[in-house]
Amino acid sequence: MIHFILILFGLGILVAVGAIIWHILVIFIDNLHNTDNLVFIMMSFTIAVLLILFMAVFAFIFESLCIAFGAIQDIATMLFA
């Protein structure tokens, strides 16, 4: 049961982080024509860090799904074998 709670929590985090990244990208593209080099580098670094966090959360969810389905398969094998 805890795996499904963690998966739902992870999916919520994934949606929230994805929406934040999308919002920052839209602002970044809108303001691209009037930014200097330092702001461009800072915004690029922020977007890169958010993408890394997004991928880490996605990997956590995928690993949790694999563990949960592996546990279900083990229980099914134990019951029906």
N, CA, C and O atoms as a GROMACS GRO file, in nm:
protein
  324
    1MET      N    1   0.082  -0.121   0.000
    1MET     CA    2   0.000   0.000   0.000
    1MET      C    3   0.086   0.126   0.000
    1MET      O    4   0.053   0.227  -0.062
    2ILE      N    5   0.198   0.116   0.073
    2ILE     CA    6   0.285   0.235   0.080
    2ILE      C    7   0.345   0.267  -0.056
    2ILE      O    8   0.373   0.384  -0.086
    3HIS      N    9   0.364   0.164  -0.140
    3HIS     CA   10   0.419   0.190  -0.274
    3HIS      C   11   0.322   0.274  -0.357
    3HIS      O   12   0.363   0.365  -0.428
    4PHE      N   13   0.194   0.242  -0.347
    4PHE     CA   14   0.096   0.317  -0.426
    4PHE      C   15   0.083   0.461  -0.376
    4PHE      O   16   0.063   0.553  -0.455
    5ILE      N   17   0.095   0.480  -0.243
    5ILE     CA   18   0.093   0.616  -0.190
    5ILE      C   19   0.214   0.694  -0.239
    5ILE      O   20   0.203   0.810  -0.277
    6LEU      N   21   0.331   0.628  -0.237
    6LEU     CA   22   0.452   0.695  -0.286
    6LEU      C   23   0.442   0.725  -0.435
    6LEU      O   24   0.488   0.829  -0.481
    7ILE      N   25   0.381   0.632  -0.510
    7ILE     CA   26   0.366   0.656  -0.654
    7ILE      C   27   0.274   0.775  -0.679
    7ILE      O   28   0.304   0.859  -0.764
    8LEU      N   29   0.162   0.783  -0.606
    8LEU     CA   30   0.071   0.897  -0.624
    8LEU      C   31   0.138   1.027  -0.582
    8LEU      O   32   0.123   1.130  -0.649
    9PHE      N   33   0.213   1.023  -0.472
    9PHE     CA   34   0.286   1.141  -0.427
    9PHE      C   35   0.391   1.181  -0.532
    9PHE      O   36   0.408   1.299  -0.562
   10GLY      N   37   0.460   1.082  -0.586
   10GLY     CA   38   0.560   1.110  -0.689
   10GLY      C   39   0.499   1.165  -0.816
   10GLY      O   40   0.556   1.253  -0.879
   11LEU      N   41   0.382   1.113  -0.854
   11LEU     CA   42   0.315   1.165  -0.973
   11LEU      C   43   0.272   1.309  -0.952
   11LEU      O   44   0.281   1.391  -1.044
   12GLY      N   45   0.224   1.341  -0.831
   12GLY     CA   46   0.189   1.480  -0.802
   12GLY      C   47   0.309   1.572  -0.811
   12GLY      O   48   0.301   1.682  -0.866
   13ILE      N   49   0.422   1.526  -0.756
   13ILE     CA   50   0.545   1.606  -0.764
   13ILE      C   51   0.588   1.619  -0.911
   13ILE      O   52   0.632   1.726  -0.953
   14LEU      N   53   0.574   1.511  -0.987
   14LEU     CA   54   0.613   1.514  -1.128
   14LEU      C   55   0.532   1.616  -1.206
   14LEU      O   56   0.587   1.691  -1.286
   15VAL      N   57   0.402   1.620  -1.182
   15VAL     CA   58   0.315   1.716  -1.252
   15VAL      C   59   0.351   1.859  -1.209
   15VAL      O   60   0.358   1.949  -1.293
   16ALA      N   61   0.374   1.879  -1.078
   16ALA     CA   62   0.406   2.013  -1.030
   16ALA      C   63   0.540   2.061  -1.086
   16ALA      O   64   0.550   2.176  -1.131
   17VAL      N   65   0.641   1.977  -1.083
   17VAL     CA   66   0.772   2.017  -1.136
   17VAL      C   67   0.765   2.039  -1.286
   17VAL      O   68   0.828   2.132  -1.338
   18GLY      N   69   0.690   1.956  -1.356
   18GLY     CA   70   0.673   1.974  -1.500
   18GLY      C   71   0.605   2.107  -1.533
   18GLY      O   72   0.643   2.175  -1.629
   19ALA      N   73   0.504   2.142  -1.454
   19ALA     CA   74   0.435   2.270  -1.477
   19ALA      C   75   0.528   2.388  -1.448
   19ALA      O   76   0.524   2.488  -1.519
   20ILE      N   77   0.610   2.377  -1.345
   20ILE     CA   78   0.706   2.484  -1.313
   20ILE      C   79   0.808   2.499  -1.425
   20ILE      O   80   0.839   2.610  -1.467
   21ILE      N   81   0.860   2.386  -1.474
   21ILE     CA   82   0.957   2.391  -1.584
   21ILE      C   83   0.892   2.454  -1.708
   21ILE      O   84   0.953   2.537  -1.774
   22TRP      N   85   0.769   2.414  -1.739
   22TRP     CA   86   0.700   2.469  -1.855
   22TRP      C   87   0.680   2.620  -1.840
   22TRP      O   88   0.702   2.694  -1.936
   23HIS      N   89   0.641   2.664  -1.722
   23HIS     CA   90   0.621   2.807  -1.698
   23HIS      C   91   0.752   2.885  -1.712
   23HIS      O   92   0.754   2.992  -1.773
   24ILE      N   93   0.859   2.831  -1.658
   24ILE     CA   94   0.989   2.898  -1.669
   24ILE      C   95   1.035   2.903  -1.815
   24ILE      O   96   1.089   3.004  -1.860
   25LEU      N   97   1.012   2.794  -1.888
   25LEU     CA   98   1.050   2.794  -2.030
   25LEU      C   99   0.971   2.898  -2.109
   25LEU      O  100   1.026   2.966  -2.196
   26VAL      N  101   0.841   2.910  -2.080
   26VAL     CA  102   0.760   3.009  -2.151
   26VAL      C  103   0.808   3.151  -2.119
   26VAL      O  104   0.820   3.234  -2.209
   27ILE      N  105   0.834   3.178  -1.992
   27ILE     CA  106   0.887   3.310  -1.954
   27ILE      C  107   1.022   3.334  -2.020
   27ILE      O  108   1.050   3.444  -2.068
   28PHE      N  109   1.106   3.230  -2.021
   28PHE     CA  110   1.239   3.240  -2.080
   28PHE      C  111   1.231   3.274  -2.228
   28PHE      O  112   1.305   3.359  -2.278
   29ILE      N  113   1.141   3.207  -2.299
   29ILE     CA  114   1.128   3.233  -2.444
   29ILE      C  115   1.068   3.371  -2.468
   29ILE      O  116   1.107   3.439  -2.563
   30ASP      N  117   0.974   3.412  -2.385
   30ASP     CA  118   0.913   3.544  -2.402
   30ASP      C  119   1.013   3.658  -2.378
   30ASP      O  120   1.010   3.760  -2.447
   31ASN      N  121   1.102   3.639  -2.281
   31ASN     CA  122   1.197   3.744  -2.245
   31ASN      C  123   1.335   3.726  -2.309
   31ASN      O  124   1.431   3.791  -2.267
   32LEU      N  125   1.344   3.641  -2.408
   32LEU     CA  126   1.476   3.609  -2.466
   32LEU      C  127   1.537   3.728  -2.538
   32LEU      O  128   1.660   3.743  -2.539
   33HIS      N  129   1.457   3.812  -2.598
   33HIS     CA  130   1.510   3.919  -2.680
   33HIS      C  131   1.564   4.036  -2.598
   33HIS      O  132   1.639   4.117  -2.652
   34ASN      N  133   1.530   4.047  -2.470
   34ASN     CA  134   1.578   4.160  -2.390
   34ASN      C  135   1.653   4.116  -2.264
   34ASN      O  136   1.640   4.179  -2.159
   35THR      N  137   1.730   4.009  -2.274
   35THR     CA  138   1.812   3.965  -2.161
   35THR      C  139   1.959   3.979  -2.196
   35THR      O  140   1.998   3.969  -2.313
   36ASP      N  141   2.040   4.003  -2.094
   36ASP     CA  142   2.185   4.008  -2.116
   36ASP      C  143   2.243   3.869  -2.091
   36ASP      O  144   2.170   3.775  -2.058
   37ASN      N  145   2.375   3.857  -2.106
   37ASN     CA  146   2.438   3.725  -2.100
   37ASN      C  147   2.431   3.662  -1.961
   37ASN      O  148   2.411   3.541  -1.951
   38LEU      N  149   2.447   3.740  -1.855
   38LEU     CA  150   2.444   3.684  -1.720
   38LEU      C  151   2.307   3.628  -1.686
   38LEU      O  152   2.296   3.520  -1.628
   39VAL      N  153   2.202   3.701  -1.720
   39VAL     CA  154   2.066   3.652  -1.695
   39VAL      C  155   2.038   3.528  -1.777
   39VAL      O  156   1.974   3.434  -1.729
   40PHE      N  157   2.087   3.525  -1.901
   40PHE     CA  158   2.070   3.407  -1.986
   40PHE      C  159   2.136   3.285  -1.924
   40PHE      O  160   2.077   3.177  -1.921
   41ILE      N  161   2.258   3.302  -1.873
   41ILE     CA  162   2.330   3.191  -1.810
   41ILE      C  163   2.258   3.145  -1.683
   41ILE      O  164   2.246   3.026  -1.659
   42MET      N  165   2.212   3.240  -1.601
   42MET     CA  166   2.142   3.204  -1.478
   42MET      C  167   2.012   3.131  -1.507
   42MET      O  168   1.979   3.033  -1.440
   43MET      N  169   1.938   3.177  -1.604
   43MET     CA  170   1.812   3.111  -1.637
   43MET      C  171   1.837   2.974  -1.699
   43MET      O  172   1.762   2.880  -1.672
   44SER      N  173   1.939   2.961  -1.781
   44SER     CA  174   1.973   2.831  -1.839
   44SER      C  175   2.012   2.732  -1.730
   44SER      O  176   1.974   2.616  -1.735
   45PHE      N  177   2.090   2.779  -1.632
   45PHE     CA  178   2.130   2.693  -1.521
   45PHE      C  179   2.008   2.650  -1.439
   45PHE      O  180   1.997   2.534  -1.400
   46THR      N  181   1.917   2.743  -1.414
   46THR     CA  182   1.795   2.710  -1.338
   46THR      C  183   1.711   2.607  -1.412
   46THR      O  184   1.661   2.513  -1.352
   47ILE      N  185   1.695   2.625  -1.541
   47ILE     CA  186   1.618   2.529  -1.620
   47ILE      C  187   1.686   2.393  -1.620
   47ILE      O  188   1.618   2.291  -1.610
   48ALA      N  189   1.819   2.390  -1.629
   48ALA     CA  190   1.891   2.263  -1.627
   48ALA      C  191   1.873   2.191  -1.493
   48ALA      O  192   1.852   2.070  -1.490
   49VAL      N  193   1.881   2.264  -1.384
   49VAL     CA  194   1.863   2.204  -1.252
   49VAL      C  195   1.721   2.150  -1.237
   49VAL      O  196   1.702   2.040  -1.184
   50LEU      N  197   1.622   2.226  -1.282
   50LEU     CA  198   1.484   2.178  -1.273
   50LEU      C  199   1.461   2.054  -1.360
   50LEU      O  200   1.387   1.964  -1.321
   51LEU      N  201   1.525   2.049  -1.477
   51LEU     CA  202   1.512   1.930  -1.560
   51LEU      C  203   1.577   1.809  -1.494
   51LEU      O  204   1.526   1.698  -1.504
   52ILE      N  205   1.691   1.830  -1.427
   52ILE     CA  206   1.756   1.721  -1.354
   52ILE      C  207   1.664   1.670  -1.243
   52ILE      O  208   1.649   1.549  -1.225
   53LEU      N  209   1.603   1.762  -1.168
   53LEU     CA  210   1.510   1.721  -1.062
   53LEU      C  211   1.389   1.647  -1.122
   53LEU      O  212   1.342   1.548  -1.066
   54PHE      N  213   1.340   1.696  -1.234
   54PHE     CA  214   1.228   1.631  -1.302
   54PHE      C  215   1.264   1.487  -1.339
   54PHE      O  216   1.184   1.396  -1.317
   55MET      N  217   1.383   1.466  -1.393
   55MET     CA  218   1.426   1.332  -1.431
   55MET      C  219   1.447   1.244  -1.308
   55MET      O  220   1.417   1.124  -1.312
   56ALA      N  221   1.498   1.300  -1.198
   56ALA     CA  222   1.518   1.222  -1.076
   56ALA      C  223   1.384   1.174  -1.020
   56ALA      O  224   1.372   1.059  -0.978
   57VAL      N  225   1.285   1.262  -1.019
   57VAL     CA  226   1.152   1.224  -0.970
   57VAL      C  227   1.090   1.119  -1.062
   57VAL      O  228   1.028   1.024  -1.015
   58PHE      N  229   1.108   1.136  -1.193
   58PHE     CA  230   1.056   1.038  -1.288
   58PHE      C  231   1.122   0.902  -1.268
   58PHE      O  232   1.054   0.800  -1.273
   59ALA      N  233   1.254   0.900  -1.244
   59ALA     CA  234   1.324   0.774  -1.219
   59ALA      C  235   1.274   0.708  -1.090
   59ALA      O  236   1.259   0.586  -1.084
   60PHE      N  237   1.248   0.790  -0.987
   60PHE     CA  238   1.195   0.737  -0.861
   60PHE      C  239   1.060   0.672  -0.883
   60PHE      O  240   1.034   0.563  -0.830
   61ILE      N  241   0.973   0.736  -0.960
   61ILE     CA  242   0.840   0.681  -0.986
   61ILE      C  243   0.852   0.551  -1.065
   61ILE      O  244   0.784   0.454  -1.036
   62PHE      N  245   0.939   0.550  -1.165
   62PHE     CA  246   0.955   0.430  -1.247
   62PHE      C  247   1.008   0.314  -1.163
   62PHE      O  248   0.963   0.201  -1.177
   63GLU      N  249   1.105   0.344  -1.076
   63GLU     CA  250   1.159   0.239  -0.989
   63GLU      C  251   1.053   0.189  -0.892
   63GLU      O  252   1.045   0.069  -0.866
   64SER      N  253   0.971   0.280  -0.837
   64SER     CA  254   0.864   0.239  -0.747
   64SER      C  255   0.763   0.150  -0.819
   64SER      O  256   0.714   0.052  -0.763
   65LEU      N  257   0.732   0.186  -0.943
   65LEU     CA  258   0.639   0.102  -1.020
   65LEU      C  259   0.697  -0.036  -1.043
   65LEU      O  260   0.626  -0.136  -1.032
   66CYS      N  261   0.826  -0.044  -1.075
   66CYS     CA  262   0.890  -0.174  -1.098
   66CYS      C  263   0.888  -0.257  -0.970
   66CYS      O  264   0.861  -0.377  -0.974
   67ILE      N  265   0.916  -0.194  -0.856
   67ILE     CA  266   0.915  -0.266  -0.728
   67ILE      C  267   0.774  -0.314  -0.696
   67ILE      O  268   0.754  -0.427  -0.653
   68ALA      N  269   0.675  -0.226  -0.717
   68ALA     CA  270   0.537  -0.262  -0.685
   68ALA      C  271   0.489  -0.376  -0.773
   68ALA      O  272   0.427  -0.471  -0.724
   69PHE      N  273   0.516  -0.370  -0.904
   69PHE     CA  274   0.472  -0.477  -0.992
   69PHE      C  275   0.550  -0.605  -0.968
   69PHE      O  276   0.496  -0.714  -0.984
   70GLY      N  277   0.678  -0.592  -0.929
   70GLY     CA  278   0.756  -0.711  -0.893
   70GLY      C  279   0.699  -0.778  -0.769
   70GLY      O  280   0.692  -0.901  -0.763
   71ALA      N  281   0.656  -0.699  -0.670
   71ALA     CA  282   0.596  -0.755  -0.550
   71ALA      C  283   0.464  -0.823  -0.582
   71ALA      O  284   0.434  -0.929  -0.528
   72ILE      N  285   0.383  -0.762  -0.670
   72ILE     CA  286   0.256  -0.823  -0.711
   72ILE      C  287   0.282  -0.955  -0.783
   72ILE      O  288   0.209  -1.053  -0.762
   73GLN      N  289   0.384  -0.958  -0.867
   73GLN     CA  290   0.417  -1.081  -0.939
   73GLN      C  291   0.464  -1.189  -0.843
   73GLN      O  292   0.429  -1.306  -0.859
   74ASP      N  293   0.544  -1.152  -0.742
   74ASP     CA  294   0.589  -1.248  -0.642
   74ASP      C  295   0.472  -1.306  -0.563
   74ASP      O  296   0.468  -1.426  -0.537
   75ILE      N  297   0.377  -1.220  -0.525
   75ILE     CA  298   0.261  -1.268  -0.451
   75ILE      C  299   0.176  -1.362  -0.538
   75ILE      O  300   0.129  -1.465  -0.491
   76ALA      N  301   0.158  -1.326  -0.665
   76ALA     CA  302   0.081  -1.412  -0.755
   76ALA      C  303   0.151  -1.547  -0.775
   76ALA      O  304   0.086  -1.651  -0.780
   77THR      N  305   0.283  -1.544  -0.787
   77THR     CA  306   0.358  -1.670  -0.802
   77THR      C  307   0.345  -1.754  -0.677
   77THR      O  308   0.331  -1.876  -0.685
   78MET      N  309   0.351  -1.690  -0.559
   78MET     CA  310   0.340  -1.764  -0.434
   78MET      C  311   0.201  -1.825  -0.418
   78MET      O  312   0.189  -1.938  -0.369
   79LEU      N  313   0.098  -1.753  -0.460
   79LEU     CA  314  -0.038  -1.803  -0.441
   79LEU      C  315  -0.076  -1.911  -0.541
   79LEU      O  316  -0.144  -2.007  -0.505
   80PHE      N  317  -0.034  -1.895  -0.666
   80PHE     CA  318  -0.083  -1.984  -0.771
   80PHE      C  319   0.015  -2.092  -0.812
   80PHE      O  320  -0.018  -2.177  -0.895
   81ALA      N  321   0.135  -2.090  -0.757
   81ALA     CA  322   0.233  -2.193  -0.796
   81ALA      C  323   0.220  -2.316  -0.708
   81ALA      O  324   0.294  -2.413  -0.726
   0.00000   0.00000   0.00000
